Amino acid sequence: QDKVGLLLFHGEADEYIPPRSGQKHALRVVREVLARGQDEAPTALQPGNPFGLPSYVLHSFKKLIGRKRGQRNRATNIAHALDFCRQVLPRKVVLFLISDFLDDDYIDMLRHSNRRHDVICALVNDQRELSLPPAGLIALEDAETGALRTIDTRSKSFREAAAKQSQKRIEALQTSLRASKIDLLQIDAAKPVIDPLLAFFRMRERRLRR
């Protein structure tokens, strides 16, 4: 059976589950992903070595967390997460990077990771970003910084500018990944993921047969 692992991150490595096989382990990975959206802080590494990690992995994890309990860096740091993977994954793996990619200065690290592993980027987006409804005044919280902002969605110019900026960001990501020969899978946060996943893997299978 294939092994599966998990790294949850924001600005730092929040939780790491090393790759293992078995149904029980796979269910634990799924459970941690589902629990990610809850208000509770992610499970911190407890004293000692409860997962039986190699010493160099345990050292890297403690070093890369670099934070006190309750002092969480909300801003996404993709390069940091990829650097963590570089240190704890000595063998080639299929590496799924699932993110909204609202970050800067990570492309070089992504290219480096793809030279060592088979990296697949999964962009999670929301179609409402591309077509905001005219719902009047709404308060938005920046998921990265926690900053609050009130906007008037009745403004046509604002809606058009927001849609243009979102589309431009996606196109820039597509261009960068295409130039780096890294596959991109787009996932709509409001829709089931099974169909796009199946279509993606069928596309890769056809490409490998050529």
Sequence and secondary structure as in RCSB ss.txt:
>XXXX:A:sequence
QDKVGLLLFHGEADEYIPPRSGQKHALRVVREVLARGQDEAPTALQPGNPFGLPSYVLHSFKKLIGRKRGQRNRA
TNIAHALDFCRQVLPRKVVLFLISDFLDDDYIDMLRHSNRRHDVICALVNDQRELSLPPAGLIALEDAETGALRT
IDTRSKSFREAAAKQSQKRIEALQTSLRASKIDLLQIDAAKPVIDPLLAFFRMRERRLRR
>XXXX:A:secstr
   EEEEEESSSEEEEEEEE SHHHHHHHHHHHHHTTSSS      SS TT   HHHHHHHHHHH   TT    S
  HHHHHHHHHHH  S  EEEEEE    SS HHHHHHHHHHSEEEEEEEE GGGTS     EEEEE TTT  EEE
EETT HHHHHHHHHHHHHHHHHHHHHHHHTT EEEEEETTS SHHHHHHHHHHHHHHHH 
